[in-house]
Amino acid sequence: MSFLIATAEAADAAAPGGLDPSMFNLIFLVGFGVIFYMFMWRPQAKRAKEHKALLSGLSKGDEVITAGGLIGKVARLNDDYIVLSVNDTTELTFQKTHVSAALPKGTIKQI
């Protein structure tokens, strides 16, 4: 019948002069937060800020590339949408957020 009852064991005595486990957990948590900030949150915020500046700086005639890889010239734009002219007869409408980069002038002619 003793196999159903867990045996009690004495807890080890804390080592004198050692780091308190709760303090270790606090230091670990703060360190993890700093690492998370430095490697994930800060770079993502920087990319988002750059993308927002790119979108606010767009104007008619700029050459851009979309997230899907389409290259075109901005024909019209408003607050949320952008109309790209991909050739002389075709215009496509996209959300502004799908613009991934602005290209130097003359890029479309070189392709």
KOLTORSE-467481 format. One record per residue: residue number from 1; z, y, x of N, C-alpha, C, O, CB in turn. Coordinates in steps of 0.02 Angstrom, whole numbers, plus 50000, padded with zeros to 5 digits. Glycine has a CB too. Example, Ala and Ser with C-alpha at 12.3 -4.5 7.8 and 13.67 -1.06 7.14 Angstrom:
> 1 50390 49716 50660 50390 49775 50615 50390 49835 50660 50423 49834 50712 50452 49776 50565
> 2 50354 49888 50642 50357 49947 50684 50394 50002 50645 50402 50057 50670 50286 49970 50704
This chain:
> 1 50000 49941 50040 50000 50000 50000 50000 50063 50043 49987 50118 50017 50059 49999 49954
> 2 50014 50056 50106 50017 50115 50149 49948 50144 50164 49943 50201 50187 50052 50097 50214
> 3 49895 50106 50151 49828 50133 50164 49807 50186 50113 49758 50221 50125 49778 50076 50165
> 4 49842 50193 50057 49827 50244 50007 49863 50309 50022 49843 50362 49996 49846 50220 49939
> 5 49913 50307 50062 49953 50367 50076 49935 50391 50146 49938 50353 50195 50029 50353 50069
> 6 49916 50455 50150 49900 50484 50215 49964 50494 50254 50015 50515 50227 49861 50551 50207
> 7 49961 50479 50317 50020 50488 50359 50025 50561 50380 49975 50593 50395 50018 50442 50420
> 8 50085 50586 50382 50097 50655 50402 50101 50659 50477 50130 50616 50510 50162 50682 50369
> 9 50072 50711 50505 50075 50721 50576 50104 50790 50590 50094 50837 50552 50005 50714 50608
> 10 50140 50793 50642 50171 50857 50660 50119 50904 50687 50074 50884 50725 50228 50846 50711
> 11 50124 50968 50669 50078 51018 50694 50094 51034 50766 50153 51035 50786 50080 51082 50650
> 12 50042 51048 50805 50053 51066 50874 50085 51135 50878 50070 51178 50837 49987 51064 50914
> 13 50127 51143 50925 50159 51208 50935 50108 51256 50966 50066 51236 51007 50222 51202 50980
> 14 50112 51319 50946 50066 51369 50972 50081 51381 51046 50139 51384 51067 50071 51435 50932
> 15 50028 51387 51084 50036 51399 51156 50060 51471 51166 50033 51517 51135 49969 51386 51194
> 16 50109 51481 51208 50133 51549 51219 50081 51591 51255 50049 51568 51303 50198 51547 51258
> 17 50072 51652 51232 50025 51698 51265 49953 51686 51246 49909 51719 51274 50032 51691 51339
> 18 49939 51642 51200 49870 51629 51179 49847 51679 51127 49886 51718 51101 49864 51558 51151
> 19 49782 51678 51112 49753 51722 51063 49767 51695 50993 49754 51636 50979 49676 51730 51074
> 20 49792 51737 50950 49808 51718 50882 49743 51698 50846 49693 51733 50853 49844 51777 50844
> 21 49742 51642 50810 49680 51620 50777 49652 51671 50727 49591 51677 50720 49693 51555 50742
> 22 49696 51707 50692 49670 51757 50645 49638 51815 50682 49589 51843 50658 49728 51783 50600
> 23 49664 51832 50740 49633 51886 50780 49566 51863 50808 49518 51901 50811 49681 51907 50838
> 24 49563 51800 50828 49500 51771 50853 49447 51774 50797 49390 51792 50810 49510 51699 50877
> 25 49466 51756 50736 49419 51758 50680 49395 51829 50666 49337 51839 50651 49452 51728 50617
> 26 49439 51878 50672 49420 51947 50661 49371 51971 50715 49321 52003 50699 49483 51992 50660
> 27 49385 51955 50777 49340 51973 50832 49272 51939 50824 49220 51970 50835 49371 51954 50900
> 28 49272 51876 50804 49211 51839 50792 49170 51871 50736 49109 51878 50742 49227 51766 50775
> 29 49203 51891 50682 49169 51921 50625 49139 51989 50644 49082 52004 50626 49217 51929 50566
> 30 49176 52030 50680 49150 52095 50702 49092 52086 50751 49042 52121 50746 49207 52136 50736
> 31 49098 52039 50796 49043 52024 50843 48980 52002 50807 48925 52023 50824 49064 51971 50893
> 32 48989 51960 50757 48932 51936 50718 48900 51995 50681 48838 51998 50677 48954 51883 50668
> 33 48940 52040 50654 48913 52099 50620 48873 52143 50667 48821 52169 50648 48969 52139 50589
> 34 48898 52153 50728 48862 52194 50777 48796 52161 50796 48745 52196 50801 48906 52205 50840
> 35 48796 52097 50807 48734 52061 50824 48684 52066 50767 48625 52077 50778 48749 51987 50841
> 36 48708 52057 50705 48664 52062 50646 48633 52131 50642 48573 52138 50629 48704 52047 50582
> 37 48673 52184 50654 48648 52252 50652 48596 52264 50706 48542 52292 50693 48705 52302 50659
> 38 48611 52244 50767 48567 52259 50824 48500 52221 50820 48448 52249 50838 48602 52242 50888
> 39 48501 52159 50799 48440 52118 50802 48402 52113 50737 48344 52093 50737 48458 52050 50825
> 40 48432 52130 50680 48397 52121 50617 48392 52186 50577 48336 52206 50559 48433 52069 50575
> 41 48446 52219 50563 48444 52275 50518 48412 52337 50549 48370 52368 50517 48514 52291 50496
> 42 48430 52354 50609 48404 52414 50642 48328 52411 50653 48294 52459 50637 48440 52426 50708
> 43 48300 52356 50680 48227 52354 50689 48190 52355 50622 48136 52386 50617 48208 52291 50727
> 44 48217 52322 50571 48185 52323 50506 48185 52393 50476 48135 52414 50446 48219 52273 50458
> 45 48239 52429 50483 48243 52497 50458 48194 52542 50495 48165 52587 50466 48315 52524 50464
> 46 48186 52531 50560 48139 52570 50600 48067 52557 50577 48028 52604 50570 48147 52553 50675
> 47 48049 52493 50565 47982 52477 50541 47969 52507 50472 47915 52532 50458 47972 52401 50539
> 48 48020 52505 50429 48012 52533 50361 48002 52608 50365 47962 52636 50327 48074 52516 50318
> 49 48037 52642 50409 48030 52714 50417 47960 52731 50443 47930 52779 50418 48084 52741 50465
> 50 47935 52693 50491 47868 52705 50518 47815 52693 50464 47766 52731 50460 47854 52660 50578
> 51 47823 52641 50423 47775 52626 50371 47775 52680 50317 47722 52699 50292 47790 52557 50339
> 52 47834 52705 50301 47839 52759 50252 47804 52822 50278 47771 52857 50240 47913 52774 50235
> 53 47812 52837 50342 47779 52895 50372 47703 52885 50372 47666 52933 50361 47804 52906 50444
> 54 47680 52824 50385 47608 52809 50383 47580 52822 50313 47528 52854 50306 47595 52736 50404
> 55 47615 52797 50262 47590 52805 50194 47591 52877 50171 47546 52899 50136 47632 52763 50147
> 56 47641 52915 50191 47644 52985 50171 47592 53027 50208 47573 53081 50184 47714 53013 50183
> 57 47569 53005 50265 47521 53042 50304 47448 53025 50289 47403 53054 50320 47533 53031 50376
> 58 47436 52979 50243 47367 52961 50226 47332 53018 50189 47363 53053 50149 47365 52897 50184
> 59 47268 53026 50203 47228 53075 50167 47158 53048 50158 47140 52997 50186 47226 53143 50206
> 60 47119 53082 50117 47051 53061 50102 47010 53061 50167 47013 53108 50206 47018 53107 50049
> 61 46973 53007 50178 46930 53001 50237 46961 52961 50293 46926 52944 50341 46914 53068 50262
> 62 47026 52945 50289 47058 52904 50341 47033 52833 50337 47019 52807 50282 47135 52906 50333
> 63 47028 52801 50393 47008 52730 50396 47071 52689 50404 47111 52701 50449 46957 52717 50454
> 64 47078 52638 50361 47139 52598 50360 47122 52524 50356 47065 52505 50340 47184 52617 50302
> 65 47172 52483 50371 47167 52411 50362 47223 52389 50316 47280 52413 50323 47170 52372 50431
> 66 47209 52345 50269 47259 52322 50222 47295 52260 50249 47275 52232 50300 47227 52307 50154
> 67 47347 52240 50214 47384 52180 50234 47340 52118 50228 47353 52069 50263 47447 52172 50190
> 68 47290 52119 50185 47244 52063 50178 47188 52062 50228 47149 52015 50231 47216 52062 50110
> 69 47183 52115 50269 47133 52117 50321 47070 52155 50303 47023 52156 50343 47114 52048 50339
> 70 47068 52188 50245 47010 52227 50227 47012 52295 50261 47064 52328 50264 47005 52236 50151
> 71 46955 52316 50287 46950 52381 50320 46908 52426 50275 46856 52406 50250 46918 52374 50392
> 72 46932 52487 50266 46895 52534 50224 46916 52606 50237 46962 52620 50275 46905 52518 50151
> 73 46879 52650 50204 46892 52721 50209 46924 52744 50144 46903 52724 50090 46826 52761 50225
> 74 46975 52786 50149 47010 52810 50090 46964 52856 50051 46942 52908 50076 47076 52846 50109
> 75 46950 52837 49988 46908 52878 49944 46951 52923 49900 46937 52982 49893 46862 52833 49901
> 76 47003 52895 49870 47049 52932 49827 47119 52901 49836 47126 52843 49853 47027 52930 49753
> 77 47169 52941 49823 47237 52915 49824 47281 52956 49778 47269 53015 49767 47265 52913 49895
> 78 47333 52922 49752 47385 52956 49714 47452 52930 49738 47457 52902 49792 47376 52946 49637
> 79 47504 52938 49698 47571 52919 49721 47579 52845 49736 47612 52826 49784 47622 52940 49670
> 80 47548 52802 49694 47559 52730 49701 47498 52691 49724 47505 52637 49754 47583 52703 49636
> 81 47439 52716 49710 47378 52677 49723 47331 52715 49770 47334 52776 49777 47343 52661 49658
> 82 47288 52675 49802 47239 52702 49848 47172 52667 49833 47171 52607 49820 47260 52691 49923
> 83 47118 52705 49834 47051 52678 49823 47016 52678 49890 47006 52731 49921 47011 52719 49768
> 84 46996 52618 49912 46961 52611 49976 46887 52600 49964 46867 52561 49921 46991 52553 50017
> 85 46847 52635 50002 46775 52625 50001 46759 52577 50059 46764 52596 50118 46736 52693 50008
> 86 46740 52515 50042 46727 52466 50094 46655 52466 50117 46639 52444 50172 46746 52396 50069
> 87 46610 52492 50075 46541 52505 50095 46514 52561 50050 46553 52592 50015 46495 52440 50090
> 88 46449 52573 50050 46422 52630 50013 46430 52622 49937 46435 52672 49901 46349 52638 50029
> 89 46431 52562 49912 46432 52551 49840 46497 52521 49814 46508 52521 49753 46375 52508 49820
> 90 46540 52495 49856 46599 52459 49833 46663 52497 49848 46676 52517 49904 46602 52390 49865
> 91 46702 52506 49795 46768 52537 49802 46820 52489 49773 46810 52462 49719 46771 52607 49766
> 92 46874 52480 49808 46928 52435 49787 46993 52474 49781 47006 52519 49821 46936 52376 49837
> 93 47033 52456 49731 47096 52490 49719 47153 52445 49743 47155 52386 49728 47105 52508 49644
> 94 47199 52474 49782 47257 52439 49809 47320 52480 49797 47317 52540 49785 47248 52425 49884
> 95 47376 52446 49799 47439 52482 49802 47446 52511 49872 47424 52480 49921 47500 52436 49783
> 96 47476 52569 49876 47483 52601 49942 47523 52559 49991 47511 52561 50051 47515 52669 49934
> 97 47570 52521 49965 47614 52481 50009 47576 52427 50046 47601 52400 50095 47669 52450 49969
> 98 47515 52410 50024 47476 52358 50057 47436 52383 50116 47403 52344 50150 47430 52325 50007
> 99 47438 52448 50129 47406 52474 50189 47450 52458 50248 47509 52476 50249 47393 52552 50183
> 100 47423 52424 50298 47465 52404 50355 47456 52449 50416 47502 52454 50456 47449 52333 50374
> 101 47398 52481 50424 47389 52523 50482 47331 52572 50470 47285 52558 50433 47375 52481 50545
> 102 47336 52629 50503 47281 52677 50503 47241 52665 50567 47269 52655 50621 47307 52751 50499
> 103 47176 52667 50561 47132 52654 50617 47104 52720 50644 47100 52769 50608 47075 52607 50596
> 104 47084 52721 50707 47053 52781 50735 46986 52795 50700 46952 52749 50676 47042 52773 50812
> 105 46967 52857 50698 46903 52877 50667 46845 52842 50703 46844 52837 50764 46894 52954 50668
> 106 46797 52819 50663 46737 52787 50691 46744 52712 50701 46697 52680 50725 46721 52819 50756
> 107 46801 52683 50683 46810 52612 50692 46763 52572 50648 46737 52521 50670 46882 52592 50677
> 108 46752 52594 50587 46709 52557 50540 46637 52555 50566 46604 52504 50560 46711 52588 50469
> 109 46614 52609 50594 46545 52611 50620 46536 52565 50680 46481 52540 50692 46527 52682 50640
> 110 46588 52554 50718 46584 52510 50777 46582 52436 50758 46559 52394 50797 46643 52523 50824
> 111 46606 52421 50700 46610 52350 50680 46544 52324 50658 46538 52266 50640 46660 52339 50626
